[in-house]
Amino acid sequence: MSRSGSKLILIIPKTATAKATELLWQKGIADRVSIGSYEIVVSMP
C-alpha cells in the first residue's frame, strides 16, 4: 500500500474515532490511513 501511494480510508462511528486513531498509531500505520466518521441521529416526534 505504501509503495503505490494509496491510502486506506476508514469510515467509523464518531464515538470510536479516538480509539481508532490510537490503534493506528500503535500499529505504525496512522500516516497511511485517513479516518472519516459518521453520527446517526434519530429524531422521533
GUTOR-947487 format. One line per 3 residues: number of its first residue (from 1); for each residue y, z, x of N, C-alpha, C. Coordinates in nm, 2 decimals. Layout:
% residues N
NUM = Y,Z,X,Y,Z,X,Y,Z,X | ...;
//
This chain:
% residues 45
1 = -0.12,0.00,0.08,0.00,0.00,0.00,0.13,0.00,0.09 | 0.13,0.08,0.19,0.25,0.09,0.28,0.27,-0.04,0.35 | 0.17,-0.11,0.39,0.19,-0.24,0.46,0.25,-0.35,0.38;
4 = 0.22,-0.35,0.25,0.27,-0.46,0.17,0.41,-0.43,0.11 | 0.47,-0.31,0.13,0.60,-0.28,0.08,0.60,-0.24,-0.06 | 0.48,-0.23,-0.12,0.47,-0.19,-0.26,0.49,-0.04,-0.28;
7 = 0.53,0.00,-0.40,0.55,0.14,-0.43,0.46,0.17,-0.55 | 0.40,0.29,-0.55,0.33,0.34,-0.67,0.44,0.40,-0.76 | 0.43,0.36,-0.89,0.52,0.42,-0.99,0.44,0.51,-1.08;
10 = 0.47,0.64,-1.09,0.41,0.73,-1.18,0.50,0.76,-1.29 | 0.45,0.76,-1.41,0.52,0.80,-1.53,0.45,0.93,-1.58 | 0.53,1.04,-1.57,0.47,1.17,-1.61,0.56,1.24,-1.70;
13 = 0.51,1.34,-1.78,0.59,1.42,-1.86,0.70,1.49,-1.78 | 0.82,1.51,-1.85,0.93,1.57,-1.78,0.90,1.71,-1.73 | 0.82,1.78,-1.80,0.78,1.92,-1.76,0.69,1.92,-1.63;
16 = 0.63,1.81,-1.60,0.54,1.81,-1.48,0.61,1.74,-1.36 | 0.73,1.71,-1.37,0.80,1.64,-1.26,0.80,1.72,-1.13 | 0.84,1.84,-1.13,0.85,1.93,-1.01,0.71,1.94,-0.95;
19 = 0.61,1.97,-1.03,0.47,1.99,-0.98,0.42,1.86,-0.91 | 0.45,1.74,-0.97,0.40,1.62,-0.92,0.47,1.59,-0.79 | 0.60,1.61,-0.78,0.68,1.59,-0.66,0.62,1.68,-0.55;
22 = 0.60,1.80,-0.58,0.54,1.90,-0.48,0.41,1.84,-0.42 | 0.32,1.80,-0.52,0.19,1.75,-0.48,0.20,1.62,-0.39 | 0.30,1.53,-0.42,0.31,1.41,-0.34,0.36,1.45,-0.20;
25 = 0.45,1.54,-0.19,0.49,1.59,-0.05,0.38,1.65,0.02 | 0.30,1.73,-0.04,0.18,1.79,0.03,0.09,1.69,0.08 | 0.07,1.58,0.00,-0.03,1.48,0.04,0.04,1.38,0.14;
28 = 0.17,1.39,0.16,0.24,1.30,0.26,0.26,1.16,0.20 | 0.27,1.14,0.07,0.29,1.01,0.02,0.42,1.00,-0.07 | 0.50,1.10,-0.07,0.62,1.10,-0.15,0.71,0.99,-0.12;
31 = 0.72,0.94,0.00,0.81,0.83,0.04,0.76,0.70,-0.02 | 0.63,0.69,-0.06,0.58,0.56,-0.11,0.56,0.56,-0.26 | 0.61,0.67,-0.33,0.59,0.68,-0.47,0.73,0.70,-0.55;
34 = 0.74,0.63,-0.66,0.86,0.66,-0.74,0.81,0.73,-0.87 | 0.88,0.83,-0.91,0.84,0.91,-1.03,0.94,0.88,-1.14 | 0.88,0.84,-1.26,0.96,0.83,-1.38,0.91,0.94,-1.47;
37 = 0.99,0.98,-1.56,0.95,1.09,-1.66,0.99,1.05,-1.80 | 0.92,1.12,-1.89,0.95,1.10,-2.03,0.94,1.23,-2.10 | 1.01,1.23,-2.22,1.01,1.35,-2.30,0.99,1.30,-2.45;
40 = 0.90,1.36,-2.52,0.87,1.32,-2.65,0.93,1.43,-2.74 | 1.02,1.39,-2.83,1.08,1.48,-2.92,1.05,1.44,-3.07 | 0.99,1.54,-3.14,0.95,1.51,-3.28,1.05,1.59,-3.37;
43 = 1.12,1.52,-3.45,1.21,1.59,-3.54,1.16,1.58,-3.69 | 1.14,1.69,-3.75,1.09,1.69,-3.89,1.20,1.73,-3.98 | 1.22,1.66,-4.09,1.33,1.70,-4.19,1.30,1.83,-4.26;
//
